[in-house]
Amino acid sequence: MPAAMSQPEPEYHPISCSFYDELEARATTRQPCTLTYRPEPDTPPSTTHGIIQDLFIREKVEYLRLENGLEIRLDTLVAVDDKELRHYC
């Protein structure tokens, strides 16, 4: 039986610099935050809580890593705390 083909990652769409600044501020101050994101395109959002440990780039895609090890693509974020990505240019 042939091995299952994995789905290619969706194209990355950079987030606004202003929203990135919000993430960076929380990472720098180690401020606990609530992150809402879409684990898969066209799925309901998930929510997690934690402290942003790192913001980094892997293969031209920006991510954040929480202290618990969870990595989230920045373009899947919906909101951080009460700040919604769609309100940033």
Secondary structure as GFF3:
##gff-version 3
##sequence-region A 1 89
A	DSSP	alpha_helix	17	29	.	.	.	ID=ss1
A	DSSP	beta_strand	33	37	.	.	.	ID=ss2
A	DSSP	beta_strand	46	50	.	.	.	ID=ss3
A	DSSP	beta_strand	52	58	.	.	.	ID=ss4
A	DSSP	beta_strand	61	66	.	.	.	ID=ss5
A	DSSP	beta_strand	71	73	.	.	.	ID=ss6
A	DSSP	three_ten_helix	74	76	.	.	.	ID=ss7
A	DSSP	beta_strand	77	80	.	.	.	ID=ss8
A	DSSP	beta_strand	83	84	.	.	.	ID=ss9
A	DSSP	three_ten_helix	85	87	.	.	.	ID=ss10
###
